Amino acid sequence: MRISVYCSSAPDLDPAHLELAYQVGKGIGERGWDLVWGGGAISMMGAVAKGAREHGGKTFGVIPTKLLLLEIEDKESTQIIEVDSMRSRKAKIEEMSDAFIALPGGIGTLEEFFEIWVGRYLGFHDKPIAVCDPSGAYAPLQVALDHLASLNFMKSGQSHLVSWTTEVSDALDACAR
């Protein structure tokens, strides 16, 4: 089983976010699963990979050539797959993964999360999607999504395709379906 984790590569994050990423990676490894992620060695990206590896998981990074230096390629990864663009990265991650977890992050994390969610809704895949947000970073987003649903911009059944969790174990359980 390979789990994709979408998370931040931003510097200077609260250590609690780095610990969350590490714990998700640890949980993946402890369950005998492997990690598919953006291939970076810094910030939450590095922490999730370290957690997976230190607890028996293999790590498969997918990184565009242009970001090799920016995100600092994880040289300890089981395998790094270099691609030519962000679109190629997202496609390869989707292809390689059996489930997806989004952690708190910025626009890149959200872009990946929304694309995989829309793909599931449209039937391009039937893989579980979880959000693990113990700090409430996405609470305003959930309010915005509820508002869009109240205006009928979201179709029936879309919101039920994502498991919103606050505990690492619940996010991992959602992936196991």
C-alpha positions as a printed NumPy array, in Angstrom:
array([[  0.   ,   0.   ,   0.   ],
       [  1.379,   3.402,  -0.96 ],
       [  0.059,   6.561,   0.664],
       [  0.575,   9.983,  -0.871],
       [  1.014,  12.839,   1.566],
       [  0.516,  16.422,   0.424],
       [  2.269,  18.852,   2.753],
       [  4.32 ,  22.   ,   3.004],
       [  7.919,  22.663,   2.08 ],
       [  7.745,  26.125,   3.681],
       [ 10.557,  27.118,   6.043],
       [ 10.108,  28.376,   9.596],
       [  6.957,  26.434,  10.447],
       [  5.738,  25.812,  13.958],
       [  7.503,  22.651,  15.2  ],
       [  4.047,  21.13 ,  15.849],
       [  3.462,  20.972,  12.09 ],
       [  6.787,  19.226,  11.548],
       [  5.914,  16.753,  14.3  ],
       [  2.51 ,  16.108,  12.689],
       [  4.22 ,  15.286,   9.382],
       [  6.703,  13.009,  11.149],
       [  3.881,  11.187,  12.963],
       [  1.998,  10.639,   9.693],
       [  5.138,   9.196,   8.128],
       [  5.729,   7.072,  11.217],
       [  2.168,   5.733,  11.043],
       [  2.599,   4.871,   7.369],
       [  5.797,   2.964,   8.084],
       [  4.408,   1.195,  11.147],
       [  1.492,  -0.118,   9.11 ],
       [  3.893,  -1.622,   6.585],
       [  2.927,   0.938,   3.965],
       [  5.123,   3.145,   1.795],
       [  5.125,   6.906,   1.208],
       [  4.719,   8.723,  -2.09 ],
       [  5.387,  12.452,  -1.799],
       [  6.965,  15.441,  -3.477],
       [ 10.521,  14.262,  -2.894],
       [ 11.691,  17.213,  -0.798],
       [ 13.992,  16.903,   2.203],
       [ 12.949,  20.125,   3.961],
       [ 10.127,  21.217,   6.234],
       [  7.061,  18.961,   6.488],
       [  8.093,  17.136,   3.313],
       [ 11.335,  16.043,   4.926],
       [  9.664,  15.18 ,   8.223],
       [  7.045,  12.885,   6.691],
       [  9.707,  11.018,   4.714],
       [ 11.97 ,  10.68 ,   7.756],
       [  9.087,   9.323,   9.821],
       [  8.189,   6.738,   7.185],
       [ 11.77 ,   5.58 ,   6.666],
       [ 12.623,   5.389,  10.362],
       [  9.65 ,   3.067,  10.858],
       [ 10.156,   0.666,   7.956],
       [  8.468,   2.438,   5.053],
       [  9.94 ,   2.972,   1.627],
       [  9.797,   6.508,   0.247],
       [  9.09 ,   7.391,  -3.369],
       [  9.612,  11.044,  -4.235],
       [  8.317,  12.714,  -7.383],
       [  9.933,  16.051,  -8.108],
       [ 10.112,  18.356, -11.136],
       [ 13.614,  19.143, -12.366],
       [ 13.022,  22.854, -11.728],
       [ 12.384,  22.171,  -8.012],
       [ 15.319,  19.848,  -7.337],
       [ 17.303,  22.643,  -5.711],
       [ 14.4  ,  24.666,  -4.325],
       [ 12.82 ,  21.806,  -2.384],
       [ 16.197,  20.13 ,  -1.756],
       [ 15.869,  16.599,  -3.092],
       [ 15.696,  13.914,  -0.404],
       [ 18.887,  11.945,  -1.101],
       [ 17.837,   9.2  ,   1.355],
       [ 14.669,   8.368,  -0.573],
       [ 14.143,   4.825,  -1.774],
       [ 13.558,   6.297,  -5.222],
       [ 13.38 ,   9.804,  -6.667],
       [ 11.446,  10.161,  -9.89 ],
       [ 12.351,  13.323, -11.758],
       [  9.589,  14.769, -13.948],
       [  9.353,  17.816, -16.203],
       [  6.454,  19.727, -14.635],
       [  4.048,  20.05 , -11.729],
       [  1.328,  18.501, -13.883],
       [  3.546,  15.481, -14.486],
       [  4.326,  15.322, -10.769],
       [  0.674,  15.253,  -9.76 ],
       [ -0.171,  12.621, -12.381],
       [  2.709,  10.377, -11.314],
       [  1.838,  10.713,  -7.622],
       [ -1.792,   9.826,  -8.36 ],
       [ -0.728,   6.843, -10.461],
       [  1.62 ,   5.5  ,  -7.781],
       [ -0.664,   6.002,  -4.767],
       [ -3.454,   3.933,  -3.232],
       [ -4.727,   6.748,  -0.964],
       [ -4.044,  10.409,  -0.187],
       [ -3.582,  12.468,   2.969],
       [ -3.45 ,  16.263,   2.942],
       [ -1.753,  17.985,   5.876],
       [ -1.889,  21.72 ,   6.591],
       [ -0.104,  23.63 ,   3.856],
       [ -0.305,  26.472,   1.413],
       [ -1.515,  26.883,  -2.145],
       [  0.57 ,  24.009,  -3.526],
       [ -0.837,  21.584,  -0.976],
       [ -4.355,  22.86 ,  -1.605],
       [ -3.952,  22.604,  -5.373],
       [ -2.903,  18.953,  -5.092],
       [ -5.704,  18.214,  -2.616],
       [ -8.427,  19.827,  -4.72 ],
       [ -7.252,  18.161,  -7.918],
       [ -7.303,  14.691,  -6.353],
       [-10.719,  15.4  ,  -4.775],
       [-12.22 ,  16.528,  -8.095],
       [-10.699,  13.498,  -9.808],
       [-12.406,  11.202,  -7.326],
       [-15.744,  12.965,  -7.712],
       [-15.549,  12.713, -11.503],
       [-14.676,   9.009, -11.312],
       [-11.086,   9.197, -12.54 ],
       [-10.079,   7.24 ,  -9.424],
       [-11.766,   5.689,  -6.401],
       [ -8.94 ,   6.091,  -3.895],
       [ -9.533,   7.31 ,  -0.319],
       [ -8.738,  10.923,   0.555],
       [ -8.191,  12.218,   4.087],
       [ -7.29 ,  15.581,   5.547],
       [ -5.406,  15.469,   8.846],
       [ -5.681,  18.855,  10.543],
       [ -5.28 ,  18.732,  14.334],
       [ -4.469,  22.463,  14.558],
       [ -7.559,  23.701,  12.706],
       [ -5.534,  25.324,   9.929],
       [ -8.262,  24.371,   7.462],
       [-11.232,  25.356,   9.652],
       [-11.886,  28.539,   7.604],
       [-11.671,  26.446,   4.43 ],
       [-14.323,  24.08 ,   5.758],
       [-16.557,  27.08 ,   6.514],
       [-16.012,  28.351,   2.963],
       [-16.834,  24.918,   1.508],
       [-20.013,  24.724,   3.617],
       [-20.959,  28.179,   2.355],
       [-20.418,  27.111,  -1.264],
       [-22.566,  24.034,  -0.632],
       [-25.335,  26.226,   0.84 ],
       [-25.298,  28.227,  -2.415],
       [-25.525,  24.958,  -4.4  ],
       [-22.068,  25.391,  -5.949],
       [-21.051,  22.012,  -4.579],
       [-22.887,  18.989,  -5.871],
       [-24.483,  16.369,  -3.681],
       [-21.972,  13.776,  -2.526],
       [-18.838,  15.829,  -3.099],
       [-18.203,  16.626,   0.547],
       [-18.551,  12.982,   1.578],
       [-15.587,  11.915,  -0.564],
       [-13.055,  13.359,   1.904],
       [-12.497,  12.254,   5.505],
       [-11.686,  15.337,   7.59 ],
       [ -9.737,  14.217,  10.65 ],
       [ -7.863,  15.685,  13.585],
       [ -5.986,  12.511,  14.559],
       [ -3.216,  10.799,  12.598],
       [ -4.683,   7.364,  13.341],
       [ -8.069,   8.421,  11.926],
       [ -6.474,   9.707,   8.72 ],
       [ -4.563,   6.454,   8.304],
       [ -7.69 ,   4.403,   9.053],
       [ -9.545,   6.359,   6.353],
       [ -6.827,   5.327,   3.878],
       [ -7.188,   1.657,   4.799],
       [-10.853,   1.453,   3.825]])
